């Protein structure tokens, strides 16, 4: 691993910063610093909870990954299920109108991949939601009204069993 001098800094321009944050989300990295993981690595996952739950926060910059209970519900309903529905619609249209398969085969080949896709895309949907939310509504701790914002990150909340795992 390189030193802090080797680490790329986030871009200053809004669109460049947005793309930088989305690239971090696609790699399951912290949207703020881009260095630390959002989730337990796949080879250390031991339960479904390990797979679906992000870590408490970034150990490098202190950015908390979950603002409040239920924070990621929109990511599951809008991003994950929405992407799964678009995938299903695309598969259906290709199989039914382009390839002209029988309807029983079209429905079977459309319905089976959707839950599998949603299972594997769940981490990406949470990462993208976190990056979208941070970009459009940056926050930091110490205020409830949202008017006073500082550049200092909020330390992650402590929850037993969900501490970041070593250095990635």
Secondary structure, DSSP 8 states (H G I E B T S, - for coil): ---TTTS----SSHHHHHHHHHHHHHTTB-TTTS-SBSS--GGG--SHHHHH---SB-TTT--BS-SSTTTTHHIIIIIIHHHHHHHHHHHHHIIIIIS---HHHHHHHHHHHHHHHHHHHHHHHHHHHHHHHHHHS---SS-SSSSS--SS-------TT----S--
